[in-house]
Amino acid sequence: MPVIVKSAKRISEEIGYGRETIPALVAHGGLPAWKEDGVWRAVYDELVEWAKQRRVEQQGRRVRQ
Protein backbone atom coordinates (compact mmCIF):
# COMPACT_ATOMS: atom_id res chain seq x y z
CA MET A 1 0.00 0.00 0.00
CA PRO A 2 1.40 3.43 -0.93
CA VAL A 3 2.44 5.88 1.75
CA ILE A 4 0.23 8.96 1.61
CA VAL A 5 1.72 12.29 2.66
CA LYS A 6 -1.02 14.40 4.22
CA SER A 7 -0.91 18.19 4.62
CA ALA A 8 0.53 21.03 2.63
CA LYS A 9 3.27 21.40 5.22
CA ARG A 10 4.50 17.80 4.83
CA ILE A 11 4.31 17.92 1.05
CA SER A 12 6.23 21.21 0.94
CA GLU A 13 8.90 19.77 3.23
CA GLU A 14 9.32 16.76 0.94
CA ILE A 15 9.64 18.77 -2.27
CA GLY A 16 11.46 21.85 -0.98
CA TYR A 17 8.90 24.44 -2.04
CA GLY A 18 6.68 26.66 0.09
CA ARG A 19 3.18 25.53 1.02
CA GLU A 20 1.64 28.42 -0.88
CA THR A 21 3.13 27.16 -4.17
CA ILE A 22 1.46 23.74 -4.06
CA PRO A 23 -1.70 24.73 -5.99
CA ALA A 24 0.35 26.33 -8.78
CA LEU A 25 2.72 23.36 -8.95
CA VAL A 26 -0.24 21.00 -9.24
CA ALA A 27 -1.87 23.14 -11.94
CA HIS A 28 1.19 24.05 -13.97
CA GLY A 29 4.14 21.99 -12.79
CA GLY A 30 2.68 18.51 -12.76
CA LEU A 31 3.01 18.02 -9.00
CA PRO A 32 1.24 14.72 -8.27
CA ALA A 33 -0.93 15.90 -5.39
CA TRP A 34 -4.63 16.42 -4.81
CA LYS A 35 -6.91 18.01 -2.30
CA GLU A 36 -9.39 15.76 -0.53
CA ASP A 37 -11.73 16.91 2.23
CA GLY A 38 -9.77 20.18 2.38
CA VAL A 39 -6.42 18.44 2.95
CA TRP A 40 -3.57 18.22 0.44
CA ARG A 41 -2.42 14.64 -0.17
CA ALA A 42 0.21 12.93 -2.28
CA VAL A 43 1.78 9.52 -2.69
CA TYR A 44 5.30 9.70 -1.25
CA ASP A 45 7.00 7.74 -4.06
CA GLU A 46 5.35 9.97 -6.68
CA LEU A 47 6.64 13.08 -4.89
CA VAL A 48 10.17 11.65 -4.92
CA GLU A 49 9.96 10.89 -8.65
CA TRP A 50 8.55 14.34 -9.39
CA ALA A 51 11.37 16.01 -7.46
CA LYS A 52 14.01 13.91 -9.26
CA GLN A 53 12.53 14.83 -12.63
CA ARG A 54 12.49 18.53 -11.73
CA ARG A 55 16.15 18.31 -10.72
CA VAL A 56 17.07 16.69 -14.05
CA GLU A 57 15.12 19.37 -15.95
CA GLN A 58 16.79 22.18 -14.00
CA GLN A 59 20.25 20.71 -14.58
CA GLY A 60 19.51 20.42 -18.29
CA ARG A 61 18.54 24.10 -18.47
CA ARG A 62 21.78 25.13 -16.75
CA VAL A 63 23.89 23.12 -19.19
CA ARG A 64 22.20 24.71 -22.23
CA GLN A 65 22.50 28.28 -20.96
C-alpha positions in Angstrom: 0.0 0.0 0.0 1.4 3.4 -0.9 2.4 5.9 1.7 0.2 9.0 1.6 1.7 12.3 2.7 -1.0 14.4 4.2 -0.9 18.2 4.6 0.5 21.0 2.6 3.3 21.4 5.2 4.5 17.8 4.8 4.3 17.9 1.0 6.2 21.2 0.9 8.9 19.8 3.2 9.3 16.8 0.9 9.6 18.8 -2.3 11.5 21.8 -1.0 8.9 24.4 -2.0 6.7 26.7 0.1 3.2 25.5 1.0 1.6 28.4 -0.9 3.1 27.2 -4.2 1.5 23.7 -4.1 -1.7 24.7 -6.0 0.4 26.3 -8.8 2.7 23.4 -8.9 -0.2 21.0 -9.2 -1.9 23.1 -11.9 1.2 24.1 -14.0 4.1 22.0 -12.8 2.7 18.5 -12.8 3.0 18.0 -9.0 1.2 14.7 -8.3 -0.9 15.9 -5.4 -4.6 16.4 -4.8 -6.9 18.0 -2.3 -9.4 15.8 -0.5 -11.7 16.9 2.2 -9.8 20.2 2.4 -6.4 18.4 3.0 -3.6 18.2 0.4 -2.4 14.6 -0.2 0.2 12.9 -2.3 1.8 9.5 -2.7 5.3 9.7 -1.3 7.0 7.7 -4.1 5.3 10.0 -6.7 6.6 13.1 -4.9 10.2 11.7 -4.9 10.0 10.9 -8.6 8.5 14.3 -9.4 11.4 16.0 -7.5 14.0 13.9 -9.3 12.5 14.8 -12.6 12.5 18.5 -11.7 16.1 18.3 -10.7 17.1 16.7 -14.1 15.1 19.4 -16.0 16.8 22.2 -14.0 20.3 20.7 -14.6 19.5 20.4 -18.3 18.5 24.1 -18.5 21.8 25.1 -16.8 23.9 23.1 -19.2 22.2 24.7 -22.2 22.5 28.3 -21.0 
